[in-house]
Amino acid sequence: MSELPQLNGPRIEVEGQSPDKLVILCHGYGSNGDDLIGLVPHLRQALPNAVFVSPNGPEHCYGSPNGFQWFALSTMSIEERLTGTLKAAPILDHFIDQELARYGLENKDLILIGFSQGTMMSLHVGLRRSSDIGAIIGFSGAMTLPEHWQDEINSRPPVILIHGDRDDVVPLQLMEEAQEALQSANIHVDCYVSPGITHSIGPDGLQKALEFLTDL
């Protein structure tokens, strides 16, 4: 494990007490941990005692001076997404182990929130943890499906997928395919389509995420 890249990025902890939840936010291609950490003031409404960690991806993103990536992505092909996800998954999984140990928490206390490429990573890694994690929220993302992928699933948390109906980067169809795949594996999944939203998080989508977290 020591040979794996070590992730780091911004974190916001609970002042004066130990957290009861660990929320890991996985950014999209070409972004960085500072992006999604901006959601924390909103997410705290539902998770007041959580620690939030938003790591930079393991690779610098070519053409984006301050950007990172979980893996190289140029065509959005199934093959490219699968190869990249499988390469990056052990890195994120190891980071999760480290962070849970840091705060004395367990899989059930973990919530993964991803955007775009970060959603691909959150779904892939979150469903393969050794036991059920708390939840997964996926914005504007997709799901990679290796052969016999259902045999690899150990964790069946509640999932919500949120996507803009005008997303021209990750087509809405990929959210629908992810929904079908999750349902086929007996994973409870809710979906919400944000009207008029492109490849981003709309205020209505964020509100749906808050409602989802509040109902956990």
N, C-alpha and C positions, 0 to 999 in steps of 0.2 A: 504493500500500500504506500510505502514511503516514496515510490517512484512516480506516483500520480501527481499531477499539478495541484498545488494548494490554492484554493479559491479564497478571495477576500473581497470585501466591499463594505458599504455603509451598514450600520446596524443601529437600531433604536431599542433600548432596553427599558425595563420597568424600574422606576426609581424606588429604592428603599425596600424592595421585596423580590422574592424569587418568582419568575414567570410561571404561568400555568399552561401556556401554549408557546410553540415555536412556529413562526410563520416564515417560510423561505420564499422569497419573490424572485422569479427567474425571468430576466429581461429578454427582449427580442434581439434578432440579428442586427448587429451594428450599433447597439445601444450599450448601456452600462448600468451598474447597480444604482446609480443616482437617479435613474429614471423612475423606476417603480417604487423606490423608497418614498417618493412624493405622495403615494396613496395612503401612507400610514395614518395621517390625521383623520382620514375618513374611516379606515378599517378599525381604528381604535374604538369607534363607537360600538362595535360589536365585540371587540376583543380587548378590553381595557387592561388586562393583565398579561398580554402576550409580548414576547420579544420578536422583533422583526429584523430579518437579515436579508440583504439584497446583494448577493455576490456578483462580481463581474464574471463573465464567461471565461473559460480557460484559455482562449486564443484571442489575440488582437485581430481586429477586423480590417482587412485590407481596404484602403480608401476612406476609412473613418478614423481620424486621428485619435479621438477619445473613445472609440467604439470597440466592443468585444463581441465575440460570437461563441456559441456552444460548439458549433462546427461550421465549416464552409458551406455556403448555400448560394447557388446561382440559378438553378433551373426549377427547383421545387419538385423535381421528379421523385417518384417513390423510391427509386434506388439510392438517390443522393440523400434523401431524408433518413432512410434506414441505415445506411453506412455511417452517417454522421451521428445519429442518435446512439447507435451501438458503441461508437468510439467514446462519446462524451458521458454516457450513462454511469460508468464506474466512478468517474470524477465527482459527479453530483452526489451519487450514493454515498461515497466516502465522506464528503462534506457534511451530508445529513447526519451520518454517524457521529462525526466530531461535534456537531452543534448540539445534538441531543445529549451527548455525554457532558458537554460543557455546562448545560443547565439542569442536568439530572432529570431529563424528561424521557418519555417513551414514544414509540411510533404513534400511539393513539393520541398523543398531544401535538402531532405534527400536521400543519396545514401547508400545502403547496399552492402557490399562486403563480401562474405563468402568463406571459404575453407572447403570442406568435411562436417563435422558435422555443421560447421558454415554456409554452404550453406543451409542445411536443416532448420536451424533457420531463416536465412534471408528470404527465400521464405515463410515460414510459417507466420512469423510476418509481413513481408513487405506487403503481399497481404491482410492483415487484419487490416491495419491502417485505420483510419476513412476517409481518402481521399487519392488521388493518391500521392505516393512518387515519387522521381525523377527517380530512376532506381535501378535495382538489378543486381549484377554480381555474378555468382555462379561458383566457381572452384571445380571440382572433387567431386560433391555432388549428392544429390538426393532430392526427394520431398515426404513429408508425406501427406497422403490423408485420412483424417477422413471421415466418412460417411457424405454425404450431404455437403462436403467441399465447393462446389461452392456457396452455399447459404451464406457462411461466408465472401466472397470476397468483399471488399470495394475499394480496390486500384488495379489499373491495369497499373503499370509502364512498360516501356520497360525492357526486361530481356535479358541477354546473359548468356548462359551456356557453360563452357569451360572444356574439359575433355581429359585426355590422353588415347590413344587407347590401352595402355598396363597397365592400372590401375588394379592392382590385389587386391585392398582394397575395392573400390567402383566401381563395374562393369560399363562399358560404357552403358550397357542396362538401368541402372537406370537414366542416363541423358536423354536417349531417351524416357523413360516413363514420366519423368518430362516435356519434351518438348511437348509430346502429351497432357498431362494434362493441361498445360498452354494454349495451342492452343484451347483446348475444352472450356476454360473459356474466350475466346476472348482476351487473353493477347498476345501482340506481343513478340515473343521470337526468338532470333538468337542462333545458336549453332555452336561451333567450336571444332573439334577433333584434338588434338595435336599428330602428328605421333611420335611414339617411346617414348612417355612420360608415366611414371608410375604414382603413386599417388603423384603428385607434380604439380607445375606451371612451364611450359616451357617458354622460352623466346618468342616463337611465340604466345603462349596463352596470355602472358602479353601484347604483342603488339596488339592483337585483343581486349583486354579489353581497352587499350588506345584509339584505333580507335572508339570503341563503345562510350566511354565517350566524346570524341571530337565531335562526331556527335549528342550528346544530344541537 
